[in-house]
Amino acid sequence: MTQGALTAFITDYIAMRRQAKLDAFDKASVKQIAEGLEDDLTIREKRQTLEQRYETRNWLTEAASRAGQISLVTHAAKYTHGDSRSSSVFSVTTANDGYVSTSTLENPPADAVGNAATLDVARLLQSEVEGDSLLACLKRGDYRPFEPLAQDANQLRQWMEGFSQALTTREPASHKLAKQIYFPVGDGYHLLSPLFATSLAQVLYQKLVTYRFSDEAKAIRQARRNNQWHSKPLIQFIDTAEMHFGGTKPQNISSLNSGRGGRVWLLSAQPPRWKRQEKPPENITSVFAIGGTFDRAANSAIRRITALLTGSGEYRNRNIREARDRYVDELIDLLFVQAGDVQRVEWQGWSQKCDRPARHQQLWLDPWRSLQDAAFRLERDLGNWQGAVAEDFARWLNYRLRKAFPDVGKADKREWESRPLFRQRLREMESLLREGLK
């Protein structure tokens, strides 16, 4: 990269700031003249003073004098507490120990902390132009980008001494608002003060912005929505969290924090969610066992049935009966979902290893045993077990309702076991199984 690109950037940066200040001044001046607060001559004098202040050499001289009010760092203290006066640190240690940290970054971006009114100087030094920056030039002692702008060698030296103050490492100090950890060492301890890795947070932020909002990322997502092929994979970060620093004034925390609008994204660090090991139900006593899988899953529907009948006080009302029947059908669907989960081909023959559940439930829940047990298949094909399963369901439902309705009895039992949906679900399930058992 030619040094002329950085020199041009300096003049463009100052010109941009000058124009912004002049535009704001002109807008305010129109109002002041209209209200008679200032005369035209005074306004012109003030504008001329403002223009002189933002003349390139004048601005660089003033900016160099303010550079000592900021520090360029990789780890900042104010993220812990906005009023903390603890020291921040600039660390360029590199390591490849398998952990993601600032030390794994080849060129960590420097952040600026200190007087928020001086962050314009920080942005001048930090901005990259064709892969280089004024900050990098200062670090390697390369002052050529400033040479064409300086009046003489003395002014150039004055600028360099002033801007270099932003790189000066001050005596480290902690503060009452900083986080501190007592770490045991031998018979004593070290007092550690963890600092927020602002450079690492900036690199992560930039990567996520690219993966989420770049034109290429948008094209990839659009291709996915249209079920079209794309040459690049869709990269997503699931369950990210977002933290905010600085409230309505993120610039009071740091320069990079201001550029991010105070946002920092955190990748998910949740522990793994272990799935229970899937095993054949060899210890099951009954699919309708109280406290069993189906019984627990049915709690919500049972509560709704109870609330419906208790609240109405009228069991013969047509609307009430229809609502009750819908809840009962919901229980039937739930039961067959549970049964389908047990009827796995890879678990065939599990009922041979246990005495329970009852024979009719074994015939229902272990259909694939028919492939290896001829007597079992013959008994199952008779279909006598289906009525016994329906009776078990009716008996279980009566038991669950009896606490709220002590008079529930045989008539209700007959109604539950004769529900048309129960017979329909049995037929549908058996039809599907017969195809596999041929």
Order of alpha helices (4+ residues) and beta strands (2+ residues): alpha-alpha-alpha-beta-beta-alpha-beta-beta-alpha-alpha-beta-beta-alpha-alpha-beta-alpha-beta-alpha-alpha-alpha-alpha-alpha-alpha-alpha-alpha
